[in-house]
Amino acid sequence: MTATGTQARSRGRVQDPVDFQDFALGRGGQLFRTAFLLTAGDAHLAEDLVQEALGRMFARWGRLSRLENPAGYAQTVLVSVFVSQRRKRSSSELPTEVLAEQAGGPAGQEDPALRVTLLTALRQLAPQDRAVLVLRYWEDRSVEETAAALRLSSTAVRSRSSRALERLRGVLGSGFAEIAER
C-alpha cells in the first residue's frame, strides 16, 4: 500500500468520529421527536431508542457516511430498533396506573390536554401501527418512504394506516373533536 493510501485511510479514521458527532448533533433532535412519538410520549425510552440507533450507526459510520441520505437511514434504524424492542418485550419495567412527573414533549406543542389524549391513544396501538402513523402523518413521509423504512409493501402501509387511523378514532371517540378544535 502506498503512503498516500495509508494517510487517506488514517485520515478517514480520524475524521469519522468528528463527522459522526456533527451528524448526531444535527439530527439528534429530529430523531428524538420521532422516537418520542413512537413511544407514545415516554421521553426516557425515546432517549434510549435514539442512543441505540446512533450507537448502531456509529459502529458502521465509515460505510454509512458515504450514503446519499444518512439521515433517512438513521430514521430507518430508529424505527427498526423500536419495532424490535417492542417484539422482544424484554423490558423489566412495569406500567403503573399512577404516572410520575410528566416530562415535556417536543417544542411547539400548545395544548397539554390534547397532547396527553393523543399520546394515550397512540399507546393503545400496536407498535407497527404506531410506527406507520408516526412516519406517515407526523413525519409527513410518503407511502413508499414509510414502506421502505418499515420494510413493508406499499399496500401493507396503506392498509395498516387505514386500520390504525380507524382504531385511533375509536379510542379517541367523538369527544376528541371538541378538544382538537380548542
C-alpha positions in Angstrom: 0.0 0.0 0.0 1.3 3.5 -0.8 2.0 6.1 1.8 -0.8 8.2 0.3 -3.3 5.4 0.6 -2.2 4.8 4.2 -2.6 8.5 5.0 -6.0 8.8 3.5 -7.2 5.7 5.3 -5.7 7.0 8.6 -7.3 10.4 8.0 -10.7 8.8 7.3 -10.5 7.1 10.7 -9.5 10.2 12.5 -12.3 12.3 10.8 -15.1 9.7 11.1 -15.9 10.3 14.8 -15.9 14.1 14.2 -18.2 13.7 11.2 -20.4 11.3 13.2 -20.6 13.8 16.1 -21.7 16.5 13.7 -24.3 14.2 12.2 -25.6 13.1 15.6 -25.8 16.7 16.9 -27.5 17.9 13.7 -30.1 15.0 13.5 -30.5 14.2 17.2 -33.5 16.5 17.8 -35.4 15.1 14.8 -34.6 11.5 15.9 -35.8 12.3 19.4 -39.1 13.8 18.2 -39.8 10.7 16.1 -38.8 8.4 19.0 -41.0 10.4 21.4 -44.0 9.8 19.2 -43.2 6.2 18.6 -43.0 5.6 22.3 -46.3 7.5 22.8 -44.6 10.1 25.0 -42.1 8.1 27.0 -39.2 10.6 26.9 -36.8 8.2 28.7 -37.5 5.3 26.3 -37.2 7.8 23.4 -33.8 8.8 24.5 -32.8 5.1 24.8 -34.0 4.5 21.3 -32.1 7.4 19.9 -29.0 6.3 21.7 -29.3 2.7 20.5 -29.9 3.9 16.9 -27.0 6.3 16.9 -24.8 3.6 18.5 -25.6 1.2 15.7 -24.8 3.8 13.1 -21.5 4.8 14.8 -20.3 1.2 14.6 -20.8 1.3 10.8 -20.2 5.0 10.2 -17.2 4.5 7.9 -19.6 3.0 5.3 -22.7 4.9 6.2 -21.2 8.3 5.9 -20.9 7.7 2.2 -24.7 7.0 1.8 -26.7 9.5 -0.2 -29.1 10.1 2.7 -27.6 9.1 6.1 -30.4 11.0 7.9 -33.1 8.8 6.2 -31.1 5.7 7.1 -31.0 7.0 10.8 -34.8 7.2 10.8 -35.0 3.6 9.4 -32.6 2.4 12.1 -34.6 4.2 14.8 -37.9 2.6 13.7 -36.2 -0.8 13.4 -34.9 -0.5 16.9 -38.3 0.5 18.2 -40.1 -2.4 16.5 -37.5 -4.9 17.5 -37.7 -3.8 21.2 -41.5 -4.0 21.2 -41.2 -7.5 19.8 -38.8 -8.7 22.4 -40.8 -7.3 25.3 -37.7 -7.9 27.4 -38.1 -4.8 29.4 -38.2 -5.2 33.1 -40.2 -2.1 33.6 -43.8 -2.4 34.6 -46.6 0.0 33.7 -48.5 1.7 36.6 -51.8 3.5 36.9 -50.2 6.5 38.6 -47.8 8.5 36.5 -44.7 10.1 38.0 -43.7 13.6 36.9 -44.5 14.3 33.3 -41.6 15.3 31.1 -42.0 18.0 28.5 -42.6 16.8 24.9 -41.3 18.3 21.7 -41.3 22.1 21.5 -44.2 23.9 20.0 -47.0 21.9 21.5 -49.5 24.3 22.9 -52.3 22.2 24.4 -51.2 19.7 27.1 -54.6 18.0 27.2 -54.6 17.4 23.5 -51.0 16.0 23.7 -51.9 13.7 26.6 -55.0 12.5 24.8 -53.1 11.7 21.6 -50.2 10.0 23.3 -52.6 7.9 25.4 -54.4 6.9 22.2 -51.2 6.1 20.4 -50.1 4.0 23.3 -53.0 1.7 22.7 -52.0 0.9 19.1 -49.7 -2.0 18.2 -46.1 -0.8 17.8 -46.0 -1.3 14.0 -49.3 0.5 13.5 -48.0 3.4 15.7 -44.8 3.5 13.6 -46.8 3.7 10.4 -48.9 6.6 11.7 -45.9 8.5 13.1 -44.0 8.2 9.8 -46.9 8.9 7.5 -48.6 11.7 9.3 -46.2 13.2 11.8 -43.0 12.9 9.7 -45.1 13.5 6.6 -43.5 10.7 4.6 -44.9 9.2 1.5 -46.3 5.7 1.5 -43.2 4.4 -0.4 -40.8 6.0 2.1 -42.8 4.6 5.0 -42.8 1.2 3.4 -39.0 1.3 2.9 -38.4 2.4 6.5 -40.5 -0.4 7.9 -39.6 -3.0 5.3 -43.3 -3.4 4.3 -45.1 -3.3 1.0 -46.9 -0.1 0.0 -50.1 -2.0 0.2 -49.4 -3.1 3.7 -48.6 0.5 4.7 -51.9 1.8 3.2 -54.0 -0.9 4.9 -52.2 -0.6 8.3 -52.5 3.1 8.1 -56.2 2.9 7.4 -56.9 0.4 10.1 -54.7 2.2 12.7 -56.5 5.5 12.0 -59.8 3.8 12.4 -58.7 2.3 15.8 -57.4 5.7 16.8 -60.7 7.3 16.0 -62.4 4.6 18.0 -60.2 5.2 21.0 -60.4 8.9 20.8 -64.2 8.9 20.4 -66.4 11.9 19.5 -65.1 14.0 22.4 -61.8 14.3 20.7 -63.1 16.7 18.0 -64.0 19.1 20.8 -60.6 19.0 22.3 -58.8 19.4 19.0 -60.9 22.4 18.0 -59.9 24.5 21.1 
